[in-house]
Amino acid sequence: MKVVQFTIPVSKEHTIVVQEDVLPHYYNHLHRHREVQIEWVVEGSGILIAGNYMQRFESGEVYIIGANQSHIFKNDEAYFNPEEKKQVHSVSIFFNPTQLHQNILSLPEMASIRKFVDGLHNGYQIPESALPLVQKTISELKQNKDSMRVASFISLLHLFSTIRDIKPLATNNSEQIISEVEGIRMDQIFQYLVSNYKRHISLAEISEISNLTPQAFCRYFKKHTDKTFISFLNEVRVNEACKIIISGKFDSFSDVSYQTGFDNVTNFNRVFKKIMGKSPREFHKDFRERVG
């Protein structure tokens, strides 16, 4: 399917669409849709790219993707290997904010929720502290029908609007619509970087993939991600390093650095600390203390 515009099967009889999927992996291309998407990753892991945001996603997490915000839940390599027998289980809630404004949000009592919905352009990640209640509310919404589903949906939006430490995703204006050609090109770039991060990728190489000169590519990539090519690639590598460290399947931090495409452990430590705010060793120690 060509990127970028995705059509959600929204019924004229329903304001809210709830979709539960159990699949081998998420849809594997950068895409967007006019509906806001609330995504509960019941089971699955990988890298989420949303606008200029990128971070690992794990089972149990909940995200809000803004209307027309380009995004991809890129599963780990193991999900594309049938022998691994992995799967993704997700519950997705879609709603059109424009349609919502015309009916539910027009009520004066909905002022605080209306303000929250108006600020959804760049998306959010729900903090860990709020996940149990959010998951419970989504489960109730999924089971309810008709007016009770609408009531549960309003409760969910109210809950979101009261979370103080809710984390914004992208920092750029994700409402900005890119053309289909640009969307396909960005998808090709992301796919190539995420698939080849373990080895050296030169500027000339990635520029050729995108059919641009190196200078034009740098301007193009910066415009659409607010990041340089190298900083984005380093984020991919550090996210993969976090996965390896959390799994515990490594002999040394030097081993992790080479597995994720860094040329030496000194550079790996420096970049990791810049992105994560702590060294790989500190990250590992904090994780082990957190899980007991």
Salt bridges, closest charged atoms under 4 A:
GLU20 OE2 - HIS89 NE2 2.68
GLU20 OE1 - LYS142 NZ 3.37
GLU35 OE2 - ARG34 NE 3.46
GLU58 OE2 - ARG56 NE 2.97
ASP76 OD2 - ARG56 NH2 2.95
ASP76 OD1 - LYS243 NZ 3.87
GLU77 OE1 - LYS198 NZ 3.87
ASP118 OD1 - HIS101 NE2 2.59
GLU140 OE2 - LYS136 NZ 2.81
GLU175 OE2 - HIS121 ND1 3.47
GLU182 OE2 - HIS224 NE2 3.48
ASP187 OD2 - HIS29 ND1 2.78
GLU205 OE2 - ARG199 NH2 2.45
GLU235 OE1 - LYS227 NZ 2.92
GLU240 OE2 - ARG56 NH1 3.88
GLU240 OE1 - LYS243 NZ 3.39
ASP286 OD2 - LYS278 NZ 2.87
GLU289 OE2 - LYS285 NZ 2.78
